[in-house]
Every structure is written in C-alpha cells, then in structure tokens.
Amino acid sequence: MDCLFVRDHLFSYQEKQLSGDVTKAFEDHLHSCETCNQIANGFQTVTACIDQKKSDKPNPFIRTLTLQRIESELERSSTEATPFFRRNLQPVIVSLLLLISIAIGFAIGSQINPNVSVNREHQFEIQTLKSGLFIQDFIDSDKLVFKQQ
C-alpha cells in the first residue's frame, strides 16, 4: 500500500468503512511509515475534537436568562425619575436659588449701609427740584466769575 492511498482514505479508515483486508494493509502501512502515522494521529485528534464539540449541548436556559436581564433593565430605566430631575428641574432650581441669594445680598447690603440709599433719594429729590427751576436760578455761585472793574 502506498502513502497516497492512505492519505486519500483516512476518513474512510476513521469511520471504519474499509474492508478487513484493506484495513489490515492500512494499519501495516501506518506502522511502517512515520509520516503517514503522524498524519493519521493528527486526523484522529481533529475528528475527536469535532465529535466533542458536537456533543456539547448549549445551556437551555440562556434564552430565559437573556430575556429576564432585558426585562429587568427596562423596568429599572422606566422607574428611575432622576434623569428627568437632573436634566430639567435641577438647572431651574439652581437658577432660582442663585436669584434669591442675590436679592438677599442686596437687602443685607442696603441694611448695613443705609446712607447709600439715602444719598440716592436726596439726589433724586434735588434733580426733581432743579428740573422745575429756570436756568438763571440754577447757576451755582461757586462757578460764577466776576469781572473786575
């Protein structure tokens, strides 16, 4: 028997489809030829690995576990109110607090230094009085320049 025949019929030998005489000659050639023996051992290793993978059964509960995980994620996202609060209400509340704190600051400032607001009131009264006067009455005596004679 030659190496070409052995390599062409490895699958038939593995599946025990060869006749008794051909199987005996096949095995004798494998014992005598180191190269064909290595090829046959590699082929047996590959087919054993394939058979093992065929026998592996997938987890029957993988579908159920996946669906439960999806449902729990959907429930969790639907019950959360924080994204709405963070996205919409939080900036509004922060803006209102800022405006209230500014108003309180102005109120405290006017209570601490009342002269500023009093001076402004006096200046407004003076402006009101000056607007009713004629220009001749309004001339400051400090700015008058007298001609010397």
C-alpha positions as CSV (number, residue, x, y, z in Angstrom):
1,M,0.0,0.0,0.0
2,D,1.3,3.5,-0.8
3,C,1.2,6.8,1.1
4,L,-1.2,8.4,-1.4
5,F,-3.9,5.7,-0.9
6,V,-3.5,6.1,2.9
7,R,-3.9,9.9,2.8
8,D,-6.9,9.7,0.5
9,H,-8.7,7.1,2.7
10,L,-8.1,8.5,6.2
11,F,-11.7,9.4,6.6
12,S,-12.9,6.0,5.5
13,Y,-10.5,4.3,7.9
14,Q,-11.6,6.6,10.8
15,E,-15.3,5.8,10.1
16,K,-14.4,2.0,9.8
17,Q,-15.8,1.8,6.2
18,L,-12.8,-0.1,4.8
19,S,-13.0,-3.9,4.3
20,G,-11.0,-6.2,6.6
21,D,-8.1,-6.9,4.3
22,V,-7.7,-3.2,3.3
23,T,-7.9,-2.2,7.0
24,K,-5.1,-4.7,7.8
25,A,-2.9,-3.3,5.0
26,F,-3.7,0.3,6.0
27,E,-2.6,-0.3,9.6
28,D,0.5,-2.1,8.5
29,H,1.4,0.9,6.4
30,L,0.8,3.2,9.3
31,H,3.2,1.2,11.5
32,S,5.9,1.2,8.8
33,C,5.6,4.9,7.6
34,E,6.2,7.6,10.2
35,T,4.9,10.4,8.1
36,C,1.5,8.7,7.4
37,N,1.3,7.7,11.1
38,Q,1.7,11.4,12.2
39,I,-0.9,12.5,9.6
40,A,-3.3,9.8,10.8
41,N,-2.8,10.8,14.5
42,G,-3.4,14.5,13.7
43,F,-6.6,13.5,11.8
44,Q,-7.8,11.5,14.7
45,T,-7.2,14.4,17.1
46,V,-9.1,16.8,14.8
47,T,-12.1,14.4,14.5
48,A,-12.1,13.7,18.2
49,C,-12.3,17.5,18.9
50,I,-15.1,17.8,16.4
51,D,-17.0,15.0,18.0
52,Q,-16.6,16.6,21.4
53,K,-17.9,19.9,20.1
54,K,-20.9,18.1,18.6
55,S,-21.8,16.5,21.9
56,D,-21.6,19.9,23.8
57,K,-25.1,21.0,24.5
58,P,-26.0,24.7,24.8
59,N,-27.4,26.0,28.0
60,P,-31.2,25.5,27.7
61,F,-31.8,28.5,30.0
62,I,-29.8,31.0,28.0
63,R,-32.8,32.4,26.3
64,T,-34.7,32.8,29.6
65,L,-31.8,34.4,31.3
66,T,-31.3,36.8,28.4
67,L,-35.0,37.8,28.4
68,Q,-35.0,38.3,32.2
69,R,-32.0,40.6,32.0
70,I,-33.5,42.7,29.3
71,E,-36.8,43.0,31.2
72,S,-35.0,44.0,34.4
73,E,-33.1,46.7,32.5
74,L,-36.3,48.0,31.0
75,E,-38.0,48.1,34.4
76,R,-35.1,49.8,36.0
77,S,-34.9,52.5,33.4
78,S,-38.6,53.1,33.5
79,T,-38.8,53.5,37.3
80,E,-35.9,56.0,37.5
81,A,-37.0,59.6,38.0
82,T,-33.6,61.0,38.4
83,P,-32.7,61.6,34.7
84,F,-35.8,63.9,34.4
85,F,-34.8,65.7,37.6
86,R,-31.2,66.1,36.6
87,R,-31.9,67.1,33.1
88,N,-34.8,69.6,33.6
89,L,-35.5,70.5,37.2
90,Q,-32.1,70.8,38.6
91,P,-30.9,73.7,36.4
92,V,-34.2,75.6,37.2
93,I,-33.8,75.1,40.9
94,V,-30.2,76.2,40.9
95,S,-31.1,79.3,38.9
96,L,-33.9,80.3,41.3
97,L,-31.6,79.8,44.3
98,L,-29.0,82.0,42.7
99,L,-31.5,84.8,42.1
100,I,-32.8,84.5,45.7
101,S,-29.3,84.7,47.1
102,I,-28.5,87.8,45.0
103,A,-31.7,89.5,46.2
104,I,-30.9,88.6,49.8
105,G,-27.4,90.0,49.3
106,F,-28.8,93.4,48.1
107,A,-31.2,93.5,51.0
108,I,-28.4,92.9,53.5
109,G,-26.2,95.4,51.8
110,S,-28.8,98.2,52.0
111,Q,-29.5,97.4,55.7
112,I,-25.8,97.6,56.5
113,N,-25.1,100.9,54.6
114,P,-28.3,102.9,54.6
115,N,-26.5,106.1,53.7
116,V,-26.1,104.9,50.1
117,S,-29.8,104.6,49.5
118,V,-30.5,107.9,51.5
119,N,-28.0,109.8,49.3
120,R,-29.6,108.5,46.2
121,E,-33.0,109.6,47.4
122,H,-31.7,113.1,48.2
123,Q,-30.0,113.3,44.8
124,F,-33.3,112.3,43.1
125,E,-35.2,115.0,45.1
126,I,-32.6,117.6,44.2
127,Q,-32.9,116.6,40.5
128,T,-36.6,117.0,40.7
129,L,-36.3,120.4,42.3
130,K,-33.8,121.5,39.7
131,S,-35.9,120.5,36.8
132,G,-38.6,122.8,37.9
133,L,-36.3,125.8,38.2
134,F,-35.2,128.2,35.5
135,I,-31.6,128.2,34.3
136,Q,-30.9,131.6,35.9
137,D,-31.9,130.2,39.3
138,F,-29.8,127.1,38.8
139,I,-26.4,128.7,38.3
140,D,-24.0,127.8,41.1
141,S,-22.5,130.7,42.9
142,D,-19.1,128.9,43.1
143,K,-18.8,128.9,39.3
144,L,-19.7,132.5,38.8
145,V,-16.8,134.5,37.6
146,F,-17.0,138.2,38.3
147,K,-15.3,140.7,36.2
148,Q,-13.0,143.0,38.0
149,Q,-13.6,146.6,37.2
